[in-house]
């Protein structure tokens, strides 16, 4: 593609992902207002969040396969329109049941957005330009982490929580306008979706995600938890067996023979498990242990987000020039150091000296890591299969986060007091360091581009 076309593609990818990320941050600030108006208590609040995650997790691999088989632009249009319709349904929901159903539909649409947008980048850009594009994508989509709570909180406080779910209408409309006239390459003659494989994938992965989400709420003794985890594992195992014989597999298993792909996903599991554990523990402890109000606890991680916005694009460009391995090694180790700085948190709490240094070091490490990690994994797979490659990586990161959160009770010793907070910081540091070591041992950089290619 020419330069202008690549710029247009990049903005489509950024805005499509921004929609999903924006909604994920808006919902948290809207939960108390939803409960005050519709009722339903904690159970409704949990399912407003979890319903979205269950359907998104269940469909993400199928969505990646559909993207590869039938075209990125088509799948993005379906996801954007579905997300917009579901958002309108959420804003109009008269009771908790319809609200949760609409959130589940929104999660299903969201499954078509992020993997397809990244696949659009990797199938359009090559070499160093791809790394720069992924860095720019990371930087600008991270802005949703700031925009969501600020805009959503203002709408909740000044107007209604219902309007907070309609703020994504603008980016959806702009993205659909940018997609006008954009055609996918000619569809393969043998393009089809394995219906049996899709059903096994959706039911198996959905049951696993449900069990991991609800385990902290229901506990291991509730029959729904071991039942859904065991049933999901069996169905997902049958799905994998099906992929070995299907003519058009949803998940081509040979992608796991690619060194950078499987190594990168192992690193993803360790790093994103640690990120989820760190985010949960810090947010809860700052409120329940340190006594900060929810708004200040949410703003505590703002330095990390700002560093991501400022540095991700530049780091992406550097990794395209120098290779991803060194960044994927150094970044997690820097985050491990940042997590250990939280051991300075004491009963006499002081954010500026005990937490802020950790947030800055952690943000620096995260900025060094994310773009090179994404570029290394997606760049390892040919563009024709970038949709499923992106979907696998998204699925790995989400499941790792759910497992980490489910294990919090064991990690902190049952109570998130100061000792438990310190134990969690050490576990986060260990997982991050392991992610860096795996990257150093497993990732292999391609031959460095010539100076002319780098400038291009």
C-alpha positions, 0 to 999 in steps of 0.5 A: 500500500502507499503511504496515505493508505497505510495512514488510513489503515493505522487510524482504522486499527487505532479507533476500532481498538479504542472503542473496546478499550474505552468501554472497558474503562467506562464501565467501572466508574458507572457501576455504583450509579447503575446499582442506584438506578436499576438495583440488583446489588453486587451480583448485577455489578459483577455480571455487568463486567463479567458478562462482557468478558465471558462472551469476548473470551468465548468468541475471540479465537473464532473471530480471529479465524473469521477475520483471516477467512473472510477479510479484516474490513468485513469483520471490523464493520460487523464488530463496530456495528454490533458494538454500537447497537449493543451500546445503545441497548445498554443505554436503554436497558430498563432492568438488570437482566436486559443490561447484562444481556446487552453487555454480553452482546457487546462482548461478542462484538468486542471479540471482533475488534481488537484482534482484527485491528491488529491483524489489519496492521500486520497484514498492511505493514512490514519490517520496521514500519510494522513495529512503528505502527504497533508502537503508535497503536499501543500509544494511542489506544492506551489513551482510552485508559485516561479518557474513559474514567475522566469522560465517563465519570463526568457524564455519570456525575453531571448527567446519567450513567446511560450517556457514558455508554454512548461516548463510543458512538463518535469513534465508531462512526468515524471508523466506519467512515474511514472504512468506506470503500475499503475492500478486502483482498479476494476471498479464498475459494476454500474459505469456510468456518468449521462449525463443529470446531467453532461450537467446541471452541466457544463452549469450551473456552467460554466455560473456562473463562466463566469458571476463572471469573466466578471462582473468586466470587463462588469459591472452589466448593461451589459445584459450578466452578469445578464443573465449568472448569472441567467441562470447559477443559474437556470441550477445549481438548476436543476442539484441539483434537478437531483442529488436527483433522479439520480441512479449515481449522479455526486454530492452525496448530502449526503456528505453535511450531514457530519459535517466536510465536510460542515463546512470545505467548509464554512470555505474554502469559507470565507478563500479563498475569503479573500485570493483572495481579499488580493492577488488582492488588494495588487498586484494592490495597490503596483503598482498603489498606491505605485508605485512599478514596476510589478516585485517588486510587484510580489516579495512582497509576496515572504515571504508568499510563502517561509513560505508555502514551509518551514512549510506546511509539518511539520504543516500537520504532526502536524495536523495529530497528534493533530487534524485539529480544532486548526490549522484551528482556529488559522491559519485564526486568525493569517492571520487576524492579518497579514491583519490588519498590512497592516493598517500601509501602509501610503502615505510615503510608505516603504515596509520593515516596512509597508508591510513585517511584514504583509507578514510574519505574513500572511504567518505563518497563511496560513501555519498553515491553508491550510494542516489541512483544506484540510485534515479535509475536504477530510478525512471526506469523504470515500476514494471511493468518495474522487474525488468528495469531492476534486472537491467540495472543489476546486469549493468552493474555486474558486467561493469564490475567484471570488465573492470576486474579483467581489465585490472589487469595492464595498469594496474599495468604487470605487477607490483603493486609500489608504483608499480603500486599508485599507478598503479591509484589514479590510474586509480580516481580518473579513473574516479570523476571521470568517473562524477561528470561523466557524472552531472552532465551527464546526470542530470535531477531530477524536480520537487521534492516539496511539503513535505507529500509530503516528510514523508510 
